[in-house]
């Protein structure tokens, strides 16, 4: 599985979209996920991400299946975040804050709640109408969530902050993050986007989904590495190393942990 390809292109309206290609193969099968990220879709009441997955026979190249990779991506990303949180988040965490209202965010509450019984679930997003609908849908699923309008206040209280936004500049400030919190930063999908600032990066123990991908593709780490705030050696471990027990994950109650997964 080589590092995925990123290609950036301009639309007729002047918006910059991203095409991401993710190939993988073995002796029997060849898979390719194609993802298009179009941030301007939000103003058209359309999803920002569309994706397809094509599975082929690697010997003959014959197509075997085409799947809705938008749904696959959302579910896989949320599950990877929850898996990592099982090693990085405090066991007594009670307050989950989800930031964002896209497809991935819709699965984050369920994924994290499958591993931990949160006493409080808060959701923040920019669009108040979407926020109301989002929270209403969670309540129908039996999850007692609340919509919040003051992001700083909610972030200061949260034990686990899970972000899935296309933010180009930090929306979660390091000064808001309390000792012992876990930061789950999903949204940064290219080198000039990030969801938190240098303060949070400096005060956190950093973990990644994939070292090769996160260090080059995501501005969450690429920007502070380029400016000398951190180095690639500051990454403690990836998810595989956590699962295999090569790294223990969280090592103290007051440690701030940070995960930068790829979608």
Beta strands, then each sheet from edge to edge (+ up, - down):
strand 1: 5-10
strand 2: 16-25
strand 3: 29-37
strand 4: 49-57
strand 5: 63-68
strand 6: 95-99
strand 7: 120-124
strand 8: 145-147
strand 9: 160-163
strand 10: 182-185
strand 11: 204-208
strand 12: 235-238
strand 13: 256-260
sheet 1: 1+ 2- 3+ 4- 5+
sheet 2: 8+ 7+ 6+ 9+ 10+ 13+ 11+ 12+
end
